[in-house]
Amino acid sequence: MKTRITKWLGVLLIGMTGCYDYSNFNNIAIDPFSPSFVFPVVKSKITFKELAEKSGANTLVEQHAGSNMYFLAFRDTIDIGLATNLFKTPTVTFNDNYGLPGGLIPPIFPVNTTIVLPTQTYNQTYNSIAGAELKQIDLSGGTLQVNLTNTFNHDFSGDITITSLKNASTNNPATIHFTLPRTGTSNNSISLNGYYLDLLDPPSTYNNIKYSLAATITSSGNPSLAGNIAIQLSMNSPTYQKITGKINYSFIHTNQPYSISIFNSTILAKQHLAKPKLSLNFINSFGIPSNVNFTRFDVENNLGTIVSVTNNGTTQPGDLLIGTPNLLKYATISKPVDTTKLKLDYSNSNIEDVFDIAPRTIGFGATFNIGDATANHNYFIRNDSKFQLLSEIEIPLLGWVVTNQIADTLANINWPDLQKSDILLGDSTKVTLKFKFSNELPLDMFLQAYFLNQVGVVVDSLYDTGSNWFIKSAPVTAATGESSGSTNAYSYIKMNKVKYDKISASQNMILLFKFKTGGADNTPPQNITILSTNSIAIDMSMEVSGTVKPKL
């Protein structure tokens, strides 16, 4: 566009001469002149809600019903203590022997003579969970393998009944018919899906697996009665839907951090945020009384400073206790899950003070305890039982900040290409970045920018001097801490061609922000409140001045 303008200027001057020898057209010359060009760069109006929500995917800026005050909400959901990780139904093998009862076989045992033998019963212990007294396991998979090996010189037939393994539809025990030739074997298997293990041998023997073998012997004519039937029962890779019984179990969750993303890039802070609150919703799908004991609760900022959260004052029901077990509601047959809500706030802890360090994470370590001291054997675990933890950190935008310094990086910046303009670039070229801020937020703000080369080394800064608090806070009403209007601020950053060449060659820029609340310099500092109506309007342009030599 600039080239087109200067050429038309040349034509206009020709028209004013009256007559001219066009063979000398190339001899026409126009003196260079020095205009200024202004490039609009940014025109934007943005609320604090939009600014804060850019800081992290789990960060929301919300309002309570009936309130015009913002609060920051950080939410996360995690699963802790999945039952299939904590409680296993392992593969197990039981071995027994079936022998002939004494006195049942006559001295003369003619060939093909049959005798029905008495049923023999076996009991084995299945300790799938250490210390537990299990009443029943509802199975969803795996196989039962039954191997019989006959070392007698006679044939056997009969049934092996796994009394403890019952069909979930009929409640009948699993029965396998077998035929065993002399010195032969029988191998059978069934799927465990659709069965349950009845592990109670009344009145009070738990973890018990019972099975029996009923057999008929057919004589081969061999006078020897030596031998036995070796019984091997194997439950291979059993999986469960539900375990019922008396179970006591504890596990330690060493560290669970949560990111507080608004402070992710804060590297220096002197601030106080009033009335923050941490809520933990424990959704418990274990059908067993449970509790959680927080052994550690702390926050950490970007400088590595760690501050512990502790209880203070008088705690009330529903308060989160640190160092003392917190009872959790648990599931029942009619209620698959139950929820316990625990909270930390300024009234029951020092959480208001620990946010003064601008933490980037808040984390805890805890011991989870499942079970109680009663003799109840009807508690249960499902294969999908777990502690689901819904956390919410709520920080009202109420408080004061003396200084909070935040660093952020902008990548792949596209600067205007002055080489393609009509300006004769030289030492006389001047570039000015012009900012106008219309600030309705009760925050004073300072900006500095550093420009990096391709290997990440700082090559220059936006301002040659230090701090410049050029964005002033909106007026603050002392009684409410709310802004009562807007404040305009202007900033002009002038640079020569050498400086512009340095920064425009950089595609990466680190922005360093500092802010403090209006009234932060008071003693004591004044709490401010950021409202949903607060916003900041930004106009930015770049002015370039230099010498232009028209092109004809």
C-alpha positions, 0 to 999 in steps of 0.5 A: 500500500505504501509503494502505491501511494508514493507512485501516485504522488509521482504522477501527480507532480508530473501533471503539475509541470505542464509539459515535459520530455518523457524521454527523461522520465527516469530522471524525475526525483522526489525528495525523501520525507519522514512520515510515521506509520502506526500499526494497530496490534491489540484491541481487547477487553477481558474479564478476570474470569477469562484471565484466570481460567487460562491458567489451568484446565481444572481452574474455574472462576465462578460465583455463588448464587446471589453473590457478585463476588468471584471465587476460583475453584480447582476441582479434581477427581481421583480413585484410591484403593481399587478393590481388585488391586487390594484384594486378590482371589489367587490361584490355589491347588488342594491335594487329597487322597481317597483310600479304601475303608478297612473291612469293606472289601471281602477276602474273595473279590471276584472279577466284575464284582461291584461295591458302593463305597462310603462317601469321603468328605474333605475340608481345605482352608482358602486364605485369599485375604490375610486375617479375613474371615470370609463367608462367601465369594461370588465368582465372575471368572476362572476355571476349576480343574479336577484331576483324579489319578487311580493307582488301584488295580481296579476300576472306579466310577462315581462323582466328586461334589464340590460342596462349597462351589454352588451355582448362583442360579440354583444354589446346587453344588458343582458335581463332576462324574468320573470313570477311572480305569485301573491305574488310569486318570480322569481330568475335568474342568468347569468355568467358575463364572456363575458360581459362588464359593460358600466358605462358611462351615456352620456354625462359625468356621470361615474360609472353608472349602468342602468337597466329597468323593462318592465312588463304586469299585469294580473288581478286576480279579486282582487280589491286591487292594493296594493303592489310592485315588489322588485328588487334585483340585485347582482353582485357576485365575479366579476373579470375583464380583463380590466378597462377603465376610469380616475384613480388616485391612489398612493401606497407606497412600503416601502422596496425593498432590493437587495443582493450584494452577493460578499460582503455577508461574508465581515466583515471588509473592507477599499476599493474603487470600481470605477465607479459602476452603478445601473440600474432599468428598469421599465416595465410598463403594466398600460395604465396610466401615472405613476411615481415613487418617491424614498423616500429612497435609501441606502446600508447596510453592515454586520456590520449594517452600513447604508449609503444613496445614494443621487444625486449630480452633474447635472442630465440628462434625464434617471438619477434616481432621489431620492426625485423627481418623475421619469416619467415612460412610460406606455402601450397603446392599441397597445403597451402592455408594455413600458420600462423606464430605470433609472440609478445611477452612479458615475456622478449623485450620490455618489454611488461610495462612498457608495460601500466603506463600502462593502455593502451586500444589497442595498434597496429603499422605493418608492411611485408609482403614477398612473394617471394624472390631465387630463380629459382623460377617456380612460386610462386603467388597465388590470388584469395583469398590474404591474410594473416589475422591472429589476435591475442590479448592475454593479461593474467594477473590478477597484479600490483599497482595503486596506483590505477586510476581508471575512469569509466562512464556509466549512462543512464535511471535510474528513481528511486523517486517519493516524490511518490506516497507518503504521506510529506509531503515537506518539509525534514524528509524524509531519504533514506539510501542504504545499501550493504553489500559482501562482498568476496572480491576482493583490491582496495580500491575507491572510488566516487563518482557525478556526476549530469547534467542533460539537457544534460550539466552536473553538478548534484550528486555522491553524496558531498559529500567526496572519496575514500572507500575504503569497499570494502576488500580481502579478506585477502591471503596474502603468499606467493601474493597470493591472497585468503583470505576476505572483508571486509564494508564498509558505507557510508551516504549521507545526503541531504535532500530538496533533494539528493534532488530534484536527483539524482532529476531526473537520468536520467544518472549518471557513476560514478567508480571507483578501485581498488587491490590489497591490498598496493599500499601495501607497498614494493615493492607486492605482486603479487596474483592474482585467482582464478575463485572470487573474487566481490563481493556487493552489497546496496543499499537506500534508506531514506526517513524523513519525516512521514506524515499518514494519509488516511481 
